[in-house]
Amino acid sequence: MTDSWASFGADLHLEPVGQGLRSGLMEALREAVRTGRLAPGTRLPS
């Protein structure tokens, strides 16, 4: 069986120290939008 990976094209940088995973993910998504790495309206995996 072959493993398959998909990417939606945005690199998210999470800081693991000092905040929970959910907070870190939300901040990484906001930062990606602010810096233009993730366009507003881009579909994200659930």
C-alpha positions in Angstrom: 0.0 0.0 0.0 1.3 3.4 -0.9 1.0 6.4 1.4 -0.3 9.5 -0.1 0.1 13.1 1.1 -1.7 16.2 -0.1 -0.8 19.8 0.4 -2.9 22.9 0.0 0.2 25.0 -0.7 0.6 27.1 2.4 3.4 26.6 4.9 2.2 27.3 8.4 4.7 28.0 11.1 3.6 26.9 14.6 5.4 27.9 17.8 5.0 24.9 20.1 6.1 26.7 23.2 3.7 28.7 25.4 0.4 28.2 23.6 -2.0 25.3 22.8 -2.1 23.7 19.4 -5.5 25.3 18.5 -4.2 28.8 19.4 -1.0 28.3 17.6 -2.9 27.1 14.5 -5.3 30.0 14.5 -2.4 32.5 14.8 -0.4 30.7 12.1 -3.4 31.0 9.7 -3.9 34.7 10.5 -0.2 35.4 9.9 -0.3 33.5 6.6 -3.2 35.7 5.5 -1.5 38.9 6.8 1.7 38.1 4.9 0.0 37.1 1.7 1.1 33.4 1.8 -2.6 32.4 2.1 -5.1 34.3 0.1 -8.4 35.3 1.7 -11.1 32.7 0.7 -8.6 29.9 0.2 -10.2 26.6 1.0 -8.6 24.7 3.8 -8.7 21.1 4.7 -11.1 20.1 7.5 
